[in-house]
Amino acid sequence: MPLPENENQRLELLYQYQILNTPPEETFDDLTQLAADICETPIALISLVDAEREWFKSKVGLTALEVPRNNSFSSYTILQNDILIIPDTLKDERFAENPLVRSAPYFRFYAGVPLIIASGFALGSLSIIDFVPRNLTLKEQAILQKIARQVIRYLELHRQQKNDANQININFLFINHPHPMWIYNQNNLQFLEVNEAAIAQYGYSREEFLQMRICDIRPLEDVPILLEYLAKNQAESHFSGRWQHRCKNGQIIDVELLTHAIYYAGYDARLVVITDTTENKQIKRTLRESEARFRAVTETIPVPLVISRVSDGLILYANIEFIQTFRFAPDDFVSCLVSNLYHDAKEFKALLEALAHQGSLQNYELPLKRADGTSFWAIASLQYLTFNGEWAILAVLSDITERKNIEVKLQEQNEFLQCIFARIPLMIALIDTEGKLQWVNQEWEDVLGWQIKDFQNSDLLSALYPDPEYRQYVINFIQSAQRSWGDFRTQRRDGRMLDTSWTNVNLPNGQIIGIGQDITERKQTEGTLKAQAEREQLMRAVTQRIRQSLNLQNILNAIVKEVRDLLEVDRVVVYQFAPDMSGTVVAESVESGWTVSLGQKIEDTCFQTGGGVEYHQGRKQAVANIYKAGLSDCHLQLLEQFEVKANLVVPILLEVGGEKSGFLWGLLVAHQCSRPREWEENQLDFLDQLTVQIAIAIQQSSIFQQAQNELTERQKAEINLRNALAEKEVLLKEIHHRVKNNLQIVSSLLQLQSQTLKDPEVIRVFRDSQNRIDSISLIHKNLYTSPNIGQLDVDEYIENLATSLLISYQIVPGQISLETHIDSVSLNVDQAIACGLIVNELISNALKHAFPQQQPGKIIIALRNVGNNIEMIIQDNGIGLPHDLDWNNTDSLGLSLVFDLVTAQLEGSITVESQQGTVFKIQFPKLDLQQPISDGSSENFSR
């Protein structure tokens, strides 16, 4: 921004006109309007350029009262001696970027005439402005300059009017001014005028003063000095000094004079203002003494103390503690400004403004800077005082760096805790001793929907727990001061209830910190898990009951009761369809007070006319409100009959050929009679799972009934069969007895016949035949005497057979010993006869040939199980068999019979070892003992 060379003088003259910030005047407004009309511009201004602004005394087409001088066009106009014309502001580098050009009001043309007064100074401008580029004609320029000269005349007239008014005021102020004042002739030093205060101060009357010269009120010794001083300052417009005056009563007073050159009553004169400083000097002497005492005291004060001058901040005094605290060297402290102790000039300025506003400051905390550049925190108390006659500021400091560090740490901890409180997923509230809410974190407001301001005039617990009894329960929990969590139902601001869990921390000051969390989701999960566990438990109980009981009615009765308790409904029924799609309630559990439907036969016309097809397909149905579910009229009538408001319906389908949708047996139905009810999907699924178990129970019961019927028939058949078997067993025993008797007769006949014979060979043949018959007869005897007609005791049989052979061959007792090793082997009749004949032949052969000349010996008979075969061993320690024995070509009838019995009858094999005696090993397969006894077996073996 350009400035005139004589800017200060220009501003001083401008202020003498006393026109800035004055109201609009018609005279100036008329000239402004005239300039706008003649030059045909939308804007015309009379501007006065102040130090920081361009102020508009008059304006046309503009609402602003002033603009900053940096944006001022008149700042350039007052530099001119003639009119300044800017045809296009965008093309002039001085104004191209000016905000008044680039933005509203978008000045594009400017012309201004400087308002130059008689002394040659330009106070402002008369200017015209347009929104489009243009120029002025010479005639327009001339007229604009004439209007500017008229503006200057009005400015001078305004100044004269102000001066006249000021003169009146000056005379009044002169006469009535509280300080003594006089005017004297500069040439002869004669008094020209005095005011009332001077008359009162010095004791002279006005007339006496006007007869005196200014030398007359000075001590005689001062007159030469005065005359010399006045001569020296003759050319000065004003000067000052300290002198002594003598009053009329001879009293000498100390005064301070301010002298101004004026023109008065046709004389070059001086206006003198007198201030009596006699008392001030006494005060100063007292102050000097006080300051001495002050220094002595301050040096002993153990806190930093500094006094700085108000005008420039120069440090006037500092005690030793201050110098040491700020680590000043003696040389560094000379001409030091107090502002150097502050880090930030803005902070220092704010401190001074606060001091000026309040008059003094106490406990003002601020950071300060030591001489070596290090920093520390101090607490300061400041106040104004006069020090050595100058206004100063006394600052008493105390180092609080350690405390500040602690505060910083506490602040950091506070911020850390605030961060935790803001982010922790817990509700936190602070309650005072009167139960008023003091503070809550964001989580508390987010979860509950309340804000702390909502409880400025209302009770917290009443809002969160509206029910008085429940609220008292909460209060009791809080007052118990238990360090545990309690679960509560808390109401949000929107009325929704939440499951919350709270614990309390009791502070030493009696306040309480409440810590809580929203556990609604957890409670719902727990409820779901509990319901699921209860359903699973019920399902297990039903399954167990189905396994333990085959009584369908008992199972259904237990199911409907358990389901009603679990779902907390008013009624649960099992409904069974008849072939005509009517039905009967076969099981029911109903809350007391509601209609009982058990055993009722229900003629549901909807089902009988083809309704309910979806149940055949396994569809489930949940109705929250029967009147809003779009049910048919017949269905509604049926439900209303039993006071139903809401229900769950699941079909009971029996599997047919592996398909669940094969047969609709009935329905499992849950009724809510007291009110409509919103059902949960898992409740419907639970009933669906339960119908599977019911279907299993139904089918199991059906199977059990069929089994019962079949068992009854089988028991009847078994009784008949046992009777038949008993009759057959009696018959078989009779047959065995008759066969045994017949064989015994034959044996006796052979015995009688042999007694008549003389030929030993014939007798031997008869004895052998008799032995064979006896072996067979012994078997039949054992069979009809045995408890089991189809089996015999092999061990006893072989033992008896072998013993009878020893007797038959008249073996001397002890000559040939007999050993038997018989396992628990069961033989049927055919096997027993074959084994008996084989034992008979082989032992008979051993008794006849193995022990010649009554040679002693031993015979061993063994029978044992070997895998799926039976092995029989007959062994003796006699002389043995010939080595060239051929089973297919032998003369021995007995050996030939043995070979045939083993291979043909028993379907086995035989081996012979003859080294130290003879060993026959026979193996044959085990046969089914239940196979029927071969007809004519005795006849076959006897042939």
ZAMARGU-4260 file (C-alpha; in steps of 0.2 Angstrom, whole numbers, plus 5000, padded with zeros to 4 digits):
<rodrens>
0) 5000/5000/5000 | 5008/5017/4995 | 5009/5031/5008 | 5012/5049/5005 | 5029/5056/5012
5) 5020/5067/5024 | 5008/5054/5030 | 5009/5058/5049 | 5006/5077/5046 | 4992/5073/5034
10) 4983/5062/5046 | 4985/5075/5060 | 4977/5088/5049 | 4963/5076/5044 | 4959/5073/5063
15) 4958/5092/5065 | 4943/5092/5054 | 4934/5080/5066 | 4924/5073/5052 | 4928/5054/5053
20) 4913/5043/5059 | 4901/5058/5058 | 4883/5055/5052 | 4878/5058/5033 | 4875/5076/5029
25) 4864/5082/5015 | 4876/5094/5008 | 4889/5081/5005 | 4876/5068/4999 | 4870/5081/4986
30) 4887/5083/4979 | 4890/5064/4978 | 4873/5062/4969 | 4877/5076/4957 | 4894/5068/4952
35) 4885/5051/4949 | 4872/5060/4938 | 4883/5070/4928 | 4896/5056/4924 | 4881/5043/4923
40) 4890/5030/4935 | 4881/5018/4947 | 4893/5023/4961 | 4900/5039/4968 | 4910/5042/4984
45) 4917/5056/4995 | 4931/5046/5004 | 4943/5051/5018 | 4959/5041/5019 | 4962/5036/5037
50) 4978/5027/5044 | 4970/5009/5041 | 4954/5012/5031 | 4946/5023/5017 | 4930/5029/5026
55) 4915/5035/5015 | 4908/5052/5021 | 4895/5051/5007 | 4891/5037/4995 | 4879/5033/4981
60) 4876/5015/4975 | 4886/5006/4988 | 4881/5000/5005 | 4898/4998/5014 | 4903/5011/5026
65) 4922/5009/5023 | 4935/4997/5015 | 4952/4992/5021 | 4966/5004/5015 | 4975/4989/5007
70) 4960/4988/4995 | 4958/5007/4994 | 4958/5016/4977 | 4959/5033/4986 | 4976/5028/4993
75) 4982/5030/4975 | 4972/5045/4972 | 4979/5056/4986 | 4996/5053/4979 | 4990/5063/4963
80) 4989/5082/4961 | 4976/5079/4947 | 4962/5068/4943 | 4966/5049/4943 | 4957/5039/4929
85) 4957/5020/4927 | 4948/5015/4911 | 4949/4996/4914 | 4954/4990/4932 | 4959/4973/4925
90) 4972/4980/4914 | 4980/4991/4928 | 4992/4980/4937 | 4989/4991/4953 | 4971/4985/4954
95) 4970/4969/4943 | 4970/4958/4959 | 4960/4969/4970 | 4946/4960/4979 | 4934/4974/4974
100) 4938/4971/4956 | 4939/4952/4956 | 4923/4949/4967 | 4908/4959/4972 | 4905/4973/4968
105) 4917/4971/4953 | 4924/4988/4950 | 4929/4990/4932 | 4931/5009/4930 | 4937/5022/4942
110) 4940/5041/4942 | 4945/5051/4957 | 4949/5069/4961 | 4961/5071/4976 | 4953/5083/4990
115) 4968/5094/4992 | 4967/5108/5006 | 4976/5124/5006 | 4991/5117/5015 | 4994/5105/5001
120) 4989/5089/5009 | 4976/5077/5001 | 4963/5071/5014 | 4954/5060/5003 | 4945/5060/4986
125) 4929/5062/4976 | 4927/5047/4965 | 4915/5039/4953 | 4915/5020/4949 | 4907/5009/4935
130) 4905/4991/4933 | 4911/4991/4915 | 4926/4999/4907 | 4924/5017/4900 | 4932/5034/4900
135) 4928/5052/4904 | 4926/5067/4892 | 4936/5082/4896 | 4920/5091/4901 | 4915/5077/4913
140) 4933/5079/4920 | 4931/5097/4922 | 4914/5096/4931 | 4921/5083/4943 | 4935/5094/4948
145) 4924/5108/4951 | 4913/5097/4962 | 4929/5092/4972 | 4933/5110/4975 | 4915/5112/4982
150) 4918/5097/4993 | 4934/5105/5000 | 4925/5121/5004 | 4912/5111/5014 | 4926/5102/5023
155) 4933/5119/5028 | 4916/5125/5033 | 4914/5110/5044 | 4931/5112/5052 | 4927/5131/5056
160) 4911/5126/5064 | 4920/5113/5075 | 4934/5126/5079 | 4921/5139/5085 | 4912/5126/5095
165) 4929/5121/5102 | 4934/5138/5107 | 4919/5140/5117 | 4923/5124/5125 | 4941/5129/5128
170) 4937/5145/5137 | 4925/5135/5148 | 4938/5122/5151 | 4951/5135/5155 | 4941/5144/5168
175) 4935/5129/5176 | 4950/5117/5174 | 4955/5109/5191 | 4974/5113/5188 | 4980/5131/5189
180) 4982/5139/5172 | 4987/5156/5165 | 4992/5165/5149 | 5006/5177/5148 | 5013/5188/5135
185) 5028/5180/5127 | 5037/5197/5124 | 5035/5205/5141 | 5031/5191/5152 | 5015/5200/5158
190) 5000/5189/5164 | 4986/5191/5152 | 4973/5178/5160 | 4972/5166/5175 | 4959/5153/5180
195) 4950/5151/5196 | 4962/5136/5201 | 4977/5148/5200 | 4969/5161/5210 | 4964/5148/5224
200) 4982/5140/5223 | 4993/5156/5224 | 4981/5167/5234 | 4982/5182/5222 | 4966/5190/5215
205) 4963/5190/5196 | 4967/5209/5196 | 4983/5206/5206 | 4988/5193/5193 | 4985/5204/5178
210) 4997/5217/5186 | 5011/5205/5188 | 5024/5197/5178 | 5028/5178/5179 | 5045/5183/5187
215) 5035/5189/5202 | 5030/5172/5208 | 5047/5165/5207 | 5060/5165/5221 | 5073/5179/5217
220) 5087/5167/5215 | 5077/5158/5201 | 5073/5173/5190 | 5090/5173/5181 | 5088/5155/5177
225) 5070/5157/5171 | 5075/5171/5159 | 5089/5161/5152 | 5077/5146/5150 | 5064/5156/5141
230) 5076/5164/5129 | 5083/5146/5125 | 5065/5139/5122 | 5058/5155/5113 | 5056/5146/5096
235) 5048/5130/5104 | 5030/5128/5102 | 5029/5119/5118 | 5040/5114/5132 | 5040/5109/5150
240) 5050/5110/5166 | 5050/5109/5185 | 5051/5125/5195 | 5048/5132/5212 | 5034/5146/5214
245) 5031/5157/5229 | 5013/5160/5234 | 5006/5176/5241 | 5008/5170/5259 | 5026/5167/5255
250) 5025/5148/5254 | 5037/5140/5242 | 5029/5126/5232 | 5036/5113/5219 | 5027/5114/5202
255) 5028/5106/5185 | 5024/5117/5170 | 5018/5113/5153 | 5019/5128/5141 | 5011/5129/5124
260) 5013/5143/5111 | 4996/5151/5107 | 4990/5168/5099 | 4979/5177/5112 | 4970/5194/5112
265) 4982/5199/5098 | 4998/5194/5107 | 5010/5180/5105 | 5007/5171/5121 | 5010/5156/5131
270) 4997/5145/5139 | 5004/5137/5155 | 4997/5122/5165 | 5003/5120/5182 | 5004/5105/5193
275) 5008/5106/5211 | 5021/5093/5214 | 5025/5097/5232 | 5015/5083/5239 | 5022/5072/5225
280) 5040/5075/5230 | 5036/5071/5247 | 5028/5055/5242 | 5043/5051/5231 | 5055/5053/5245
285) 5044/5042/5255 | 5044/5029/5240 | 5063/5030/5239 | 5064/5025/5257 | 5050/5012/5254
290) 5060/5005/5239 | 5075/5003/5249 | 5066/4993/5262 | 5057/4984/5248 | 5074/4979/5240
295) 5080/4973/5257 | 5065/4962/5260 | 5064/4955/5242 | 5081/4949/5242 | 5077/4938/5257
300) 5061/4931/5249 | 5065/4913/5243 | 5054/4914/5227 | 5058/4923/5211 | 5052/4941/5210
305) 5054/4953/5195 | 5048/4971/5192 | 5046/4976/5174 | 5041/4993/5166 | 5024/4994/5159
310) 5029/5004/5143 | 5042/4993/5136 | 5043/4978/5147 | 5061/4982/5153 | 5066/4973/5168
315) 5069/4986/5182 | 5072/4974/5196 | 5074/4956/5200 | 5079/4947/5216 | 5093/4935/5218
320) 5081/4920/5217 | 5074/4926/5201 | 5092/4928/5193 | 5096/4910/5199 | 5080/4902/5194
325) 5082/4910/5176 | 5101/4906/5176 | 5106/4924/5171 | 5124/4930/5171 | 5126/4947/5177
330) 5130/4954/5159 | 5115/4945/5152 | 5103/4954/5164 | 5107/4971/5157 | 5093/4979/5146
335) 5083/4962/5147 | 5065/4963/5142 | 5052/4953/5152 | 5045/4947/5135 | 5061/4937/5133
340) 5056/4925/5147 | 5041/4919/5136 | 5041/4906/5123 | 5026/4914/5113 | 5023/4932/5110
345) 5005/4929/5109 | 5005/4921/5126 | 5014/4936/5133 | 5001/4948/5125 | 4987/4938/5132
350) 4994/4939/5149 | 4996/4958/5148 | 4978/4959/5142 | 4971/4949/5156 | 4981/4959/5168
355) 4975/4976/5161 | 4957/4969/5161 | 4957/4963/5179 | 4970/4974/5187 | 4979/4960/5195
360) 4982/4941/5192 | 4983/4928/5205 | 4990/4910/5202 | 4992/4912/5183 | 5000/4897/5176
365) 5012/4899/5161 | 5027/4891/5153 | 5043/4902/5155 | 5060/4901/5146 | 5077/4902/5156
370) 5092/4911/5149 | 5100/4895/5143 | 5084/4891/5133 | 5077/4877/5144 | 5059/4878/5150
375) 5049/4877/5165 | 5032/4879/5172 | 5028/4893/5184 | 5013/4900/5193 | 5013/4919/5194
380) 5004/4933/5203 | 5005/4950/5195 | 5000/4967/5199 | 5003/4985/5194 | 5014/4997/5205
385) 5025/5012/5203 | 5043/5009/5204 | 5055/5023/5204 | 5041/5034/5197 | 5037/5023/5183
390) 5022/5012/5181 | 5028/4994/5182 | 5022/4976/5184 | 5027/4966/5199 | 5027/4947/5196
395) 5030/4934/5210 | 5034/4917/5203 | 5034/4899/5209 | 5042/4885/5200 | 5028/4871/5197
400) 5037/4861/5184 | 5036/4845/5195 | 5018/4848/5199 | 5015/4851/5181 | 5024/4835/5176
405) 5013/4826/5188 | 4998/4835/5180 | 5004/4830/5163 | 5005/4812/5168 | 4988/4813/5177
410) 4981/4820/5161 | 4989/4807/5150 | 4982/4794/5162 | 4965/4803/5161 | 4966/4803/5142
415) 4971/4784/5143 | 4956/4781/5155 | 4945/4791/5144 | 4951/4781/5129 | 4947/4765/5138
420) 4930/4771/5144 | 4926/4777/5126 | 4931/4761/5118 | 4928/4748/5131 | 4912/4738/5127
425) 4905/4741/5145 | 4893/4754/5151 | 4900/4765/5165 | 4891/4778/5175 | 4896/4789/5190
430) 4882/4792/5203 | 4884/4804/5217 | 4879/4802/5235 | 4862/4809/5232 | 4859/4796/5217
435) 4861/4809/5204 | 4870/4804/5188 | 4886/4814/5186 | 4895/4805/5171 | 4892/4791/5158
440) 4903/4785/5144 | 4897/4783/5126 | 4893/4765/5127 | 4881/4769/5141 | 4872/4781/5130
445) 4873/4770/5114 | 4866/4755/5123 | 4852/4763/5133 | 4848/4777/5121 | 4848/4790/5135
450) 4859/4805/5137 | 4866/4812/5153 | 4856/4828/5150 | 4840/4818/5151 | 4843/4816/5170
455) 4846/4834/5175 | 4829/4835/5183 | 4823/4817/5184 | 4827/4801/5193 | 4839/4789/5184
460) 4833/4773/5192 | 4814/4778/5189 | 4818/4779/5171 | 4828/4763/5169 | 4816/4753/5181
465) 4798/4760/5180 | 4791/4746/5191 | 4793/4752/5210 | 4795/4734/5217 | 4808/4730/5204
470) 4817/4747/5207 | 4818/4743/5225 | 4826/4727/5221 | 4839/4736/5211 | 4842/4749/5225
475) 4844/4734/5238 | 4857/4727/5226 | 4866/4743/5225 | 4866/4746/5244 | 4872/4729/5247
480) 4889/4734/5240 | 4892/4716/5234 | 4907/4714/5223 | 4897/4703/5211 | 4887/4704/5195
485) 4868/4705/5195 | 4857/4703/5181 | 4842/4715/5178 | 4829/4719/5165 | 4833/4737/5161
490) 4821/4749/5150 | 4829/4759/5136 | 4823/4776/5131 | 4812/4769/5117 | 4803/4758/5130
495) 4812/4742/5124 | 4818/4730/5138 | 4836/4724/5139 | 4844/4711/5149 | 4859/4719/5158
500) 4872/4714/5170 | 4878/4726/5183 | 4891/4728/5197 | 4896/4742/5208 | 4912/4750/5214
505) 4909/4761/5230 | 4922/4775/5231 | 4929/4782/5247 | 4919/4799/5245 | 4902/4789/5244
510) 4900/4790/5225 | 4896/4774/5216 | 4903/4768/5199 | 4891/4757/5190 | 4898/4745/5177
515) 4886/4736/5166 | 4885/4726/5150 | 4871/4722/5138 | 4868/4703/5139 | 4852/4703/5129
520) 4860/4692/5115 | 4868/4681/5128 | 4852/4679/5137 | 4843/4675/5121 | 4857/4662/5117
525) 4856/4655/5134 | 4837/4654/5132 | 4839/4646/5115 | 4851/4634/5122 | 4841/4630/5137
530) 4825/4628/5127 | 4836/4617/5115 | 4842/4607/5130 | 4825/4605/5137 | 4819/4600/5120
535) 4833/4587/5118 | 4830/4581/5136 | 4811/4579/5132 | 4816/4570/5116 | 4828/4558/5125
540) 4814/4555/5138 | 4801/4552/5124 | 4814/4540/5115 | 4818/4532/5132 | 4799/4530/5136
545) 4796/4523/5119 | 4810/4510/5121 | 4804/4506/5139 | 4786/4505/5136 | 4775/4498/5122
550) 4759/4506/5128 | 4755/4519/5115 | 4742/4528/5126 | 4755/4530/5140 | 4768/4537/5128
555) 4756/4550/5120 | 4749/4556/5137 | 4767/4559/5143 | 4772/4568/5127 | 4757/4580/5127
560) 4760/4585/5146 | 4779/4587/5143 | 4776/4598/5127 | 4764/4609/5136 | 4776/4612/5150
565) 4790/4615/5139 | 4781/4627/5127 | 4771/4635/5140 | 4755/4634/5130 | 4737/4631/5136
570) 4733/4615/5127 | 4743/4601/5118 | 4733/4587/5109 | 4736/4572/5098 | 4722/4570/5085
575) 4720/4554/5076 | 4711/4553/5059 | 4698/4540/5055 | 4697/4533/5037 | 4683/4546/5033
580) 4695/4560/5039 | 4684/4563/5055 | 4695/4562/5070 | 4697/4559/5089 | 4708/4568/5102
585) 4717/4553/5109 | 4728/4562/5120 | 4727/4579/5129 | 4736/4590/5142 | 4726/4606/5145
590) 4728/4621/5157 | 4714/4622/5170 | 4700/4633/5165 | 4700/4629/5146 | 4688/4617/5137
595) 4693/4598/5138 | 4693/4590/5121 | 4700/4572/5126 | 4690/4558/5118 | 4679/4570/5108
600) 4675/4564/5090 | 4677/4579/5079 | 4668/4580/5062 | 4680/4593/5053 | 4671/4596/5037
605) 4686/4605/5030 | 4696/4588/5031 | 4681/4578/5025 | 4679/4589/5009 | 4697/4587/5004
610) 4705/4601/5015 | 4722/4599/5023 | 4730/4591/5008 | 4746/4600/5013 | 4747/4589/5029
615) 4748/4574/5018 | 4764/4581/5011 | 4772/4584/5028 | 4768/4603/5029 | 4769/4611/5046
620) 4759/4627/5051 | 4762/4640/5064 | 4747/4653/5067 | 4751/4668/5077 | 4733/4674/5076
625) 4719/4664/5069 | 4710/4679/5063 | 4724/4686/5053 | 4730/4670/5045 | 4717/4668/5031
630) 4709/4652/5038 | 4693/4646/5031 | 4677/4649/5040 | 4675/4630/5044 | 4692/4630/5051
635) 4689/4646/5062 | 4673/4639/5069 | 4682/4623/5074 | 4696/4633/5083 | 4684/4645/5091
640) 4675/4630/5098 | 4690/4626/5109 | 4694/4645/5112 | 4710/4644/5102 | 4719/4661/5098
645) 4735/4654/5091 | 4742/4636/5087 | 4756/4625/5080 | 4751/4610/5069 | 4762/4596/5064
650) 4756/4581/5054 | 4760/4563/5061 | 4766/4553/5046 | 4769/4535/5046 | 4782/4528/5034
655) 4775/4516/5021 | 4788/4508/5010 | 4802/4520/5017 | 4792/4535/5012 | 4787/4547/5027
660) 4773/4555/5017 | 4765/4538/5015 | 4751/4539/5027 | 4743/4553/5038 | 4740/4545/5055
665) 4735/4562/5064 | 4741/4578/5070 | 4751/4585/5085 | 4744/4602/5090 | 4748/4615/5102
670) 4735/4628/5107 | 4737/4646/5114 | 4720/4650/5121 | 4723/4666/5132 | 4730/4677/5118
675) 4738/4678/5101 | 4756/4672/5101 | 4772/4674/5090 | 4780/4657/5088 | 4798/4653/5086
680) 4804/4643/5071 | 4813/4631/5083 | 4797/4627/5092 | 4789/4621/5076 | 4804/4611/5071
685) 4804/4603/5089 | 4786/4597/5086 | 4791/4591/5069 | 4805/4581/5077 | 4793/4575/5090
690) 4781/4568/5078 | 4794/4557/5071 | 4796/4549/5088 | 4777/4548/5089 | 4777/4539/5073
695) 4790/4527/5079 | 4780/4524/5095 | 4764/4521/5084 | 4773/4509/5072 | 4782/4500/5087
700) 4765/4498/5096 | 4757/4491/5080 | 4772/4479/5077 | 4771/4474/5096 | 4753/4470/5094
705) 4756/4460/5078 | 4770/4451/5088 | 4758/4448/5102 | 4746/4440/5091 | 4759/4430/5082
710) 4766/4425/5099 | 4749/4419/5105 | 4747/4408/5089 | 4765/4401/5091 | 4762/4397/5109
715) 4747/4388/5105 | 4757/4378/5091 | 4771/4375/5103 | 4759/4367/5116 | 4752/4356/5102
720) 4769/4351/5096 | 4775/4347/5114 | 4760/4336/5116 | 4764/4327/5100 | 4782/4326/5105
725) 4778/4319/5122 | 4767/4306/5113 | 4780/4302/5101 | 4794/4300/5114 | 4783/4288/5124
730) 4780/4278/5108 | 4799/4278/5104 | 4804/4273/5121 | 4791/4258/5119 | 4799/4254/5103
735) 4817/4254/5110 | 4811/4243/5124 | 4802/4231/5113 | 4818/4230/5101 | 4829/4228/5116
740) 4818/4214/5122 | 4817/4205/5105 | 4836/4206/5104 | 4838/4199/5121 | 4827/4185/5116
745) 4838/4182/5101 | 4853/4182/5112 | 4846/4170/5124 | 4841/4158/5110 | 4859/4159/5103
750) 4865/4155/5121 | 4854/4140/5122 | 4858/4134/5105 | 4877/4136/5108 | 4875/4125/5124
755) 4870/4110/5113 | 4884/4112/5101 | 4901/4103/5102 | 4911/4111/5088 | 4921/4125/5095
760) 4921/4135/5079 | 4903/4135/5078 | 4902/4139/5097 | 4914/4154/5093 | 4903/4160/5079
765) 4887/4159/5090 | 4896/4169/5104 | 4902/4182/5092 | 4884/4184/5085 | 4877/4185/5103
770) 4890/4199/5107 | 4885/4209/5092 | 4867/4207/5097 | 4870/4212/5115 | 4880/4228/5109
775) 4865/4233/5099 | 4853/4228/5113 | 4863/4239/5126 | 4861/4254/5115 | 4842/4252/5115
780) 4842/4249/5133 | 4852/4266/5136 | 4840/4275/5124 | 4823/4271/5132 | 4831/4273/5150
785) 4839/4290/5145 | 4830/4306/5149 | 4834/4312/5131 | 4827/4300/5119 | 4838/4306/5105
790) 4855/4305/5114 | 4864/4293/5125 | 4879/4293/5138 | 4893/4287/5127 | 4905/4285/5141
795) 4893/4274/5151 | 4889/4264/5136 | 4907/4260/5130 | 4911/4256/5148 | 4897/4244/5150
800) 4900/4236/5133 | 4919/4233/5136 | 4915/4226/5153 | 4902/4214/5146 | 4915/4208/5133
805) 4928/4204/5146 | 4915/4194/5155 | 4909/4186/5139 | 4926/4180/5135 | 4929/4174/5153
810) 4944/4185/5156 | 4952/4183/5173 | 4950/4199/5182 | 4966/4209/5182 | 4973/4199/5168
815) 4969/4212/5155 | 4965/4230/5161 | 4953/4242/5153 | 4956/4261/5151 | 4943/4273/5144
820) 4946/4291/5139 | 4929/4298/5133 | 4926/4317/5131 | 4909/4324/5131 | 4904/4318/5114
825) 4886/4317/5109 | 4881/4304/5096 | 4864/4301/5088 | 4857/4283/5087 | 4865/4278/5070
830) 4882/4284/5076 | 4880/4276/5093 | 4876/4259/5085 | 4890/4260/5073 | 4903/4264/5086
835) 4896/4251/5098 | 4898/4237/5084 | 4916/4244/5080 | 4921/4243/5099 | 4913/4226/5100
840) 4923/4219/5085 | 4940/4227/5089 | 4940/4222/5108 | 4933/4205/5104 | 4947/4203/5091
845) 4960/4209/5104 | 4954/4197/5117 | 4954/4182/5106 | 4971/4186/5097 | 4982/4199/5105
850) 4985/4190/5121 | 4989/4172/5118 | 4992/4160/5132 | 4983/4171/5145 | 4996/4184/5142
855) 4992/4200/5153 | 4989/4216/5144 | 4980/4232/5142 | 4966/4239/5131 | 4963/4258/5129
860) 4947/4266/5122 | 4947/4285/5118 | 4934/4296/5110 | 4937/4314/5108 | 4932/4330/5097
865) 4944/4335/5084 | 4938/4351/5075 | 4923/4346/5065 | 4926/4327/5067 | 4926/4314/5081
870) 4941/4303/5083 | 4940/4286/5091 | 4956/4276/5096 | 4956/4258/5101 | 4973/4252/5107
875) 4981/4237/5114 | 4998/4231/5119 | 4997/4214/5112 | 5006/4205/5099 | 4999/4215/5085
880) 4992/4212/5068 | 5000/4205/5052 | 5010/4218/5042 | 5002/4212/5026 | 4984/4216/5032
885) 4973/4221/5017 | 4956/4228/5022 | 4948/4224/5005 | 4954/4206/5005 | 4953/4199/5023
890) 4946/4183/5029 | 4941/4191/5046 | 4922/4195/5046 | 4925/4207/5061 | 4938/4217/5053
895) 4928/4218/5037 | 4913/4223/5047 | 4923/4237/5055 | 4929/4244/5038 | 4912/4244/5031
900) 4905/4253/5047 | 4918/4266/5046 | 4918/4270/5028 | 4900/4267/5023 | 4890/4270/5039
905) 4900/4284/5048 | 4908/4291/5031 | 4924/4291/5040 | 4942/4284/5039 | 4952/4271/5048
910) 4971/4269/5050 | 4980/4255/5059 | 4997/4255/5068 | 5005/4238/5073 | 5022/4240/5081
915) 5021/4237/5100 | 5003/4231/5100 | 4989/4238/5089 | 4981/4255/5087 | 4966/4258/5077
920) 4962/4277/5074 | 4945/4281/5067 | 4939/4298/5062 | 4921/4303/5056 | 4912/4319/5054
925) 4900/4326/5067 | 4882/4324/5062 | 4867/4334/5067 | 4860/4327/5082 | 4842/4333/5077
930) 4841/4323/5061 | 4828/4309/5062 | 4832/4292/5068 | 4835/4281/5053 | 4821/4269/5051
935) 4827/4251/5052 | 4844/4255/5059 | 4844/4240/5070 | 4839/4229/5056 | 4853/4236/5045
940) 4866/4233/5058 | 4859/4216/5063 | 4861/4210/5045
</rodrens>
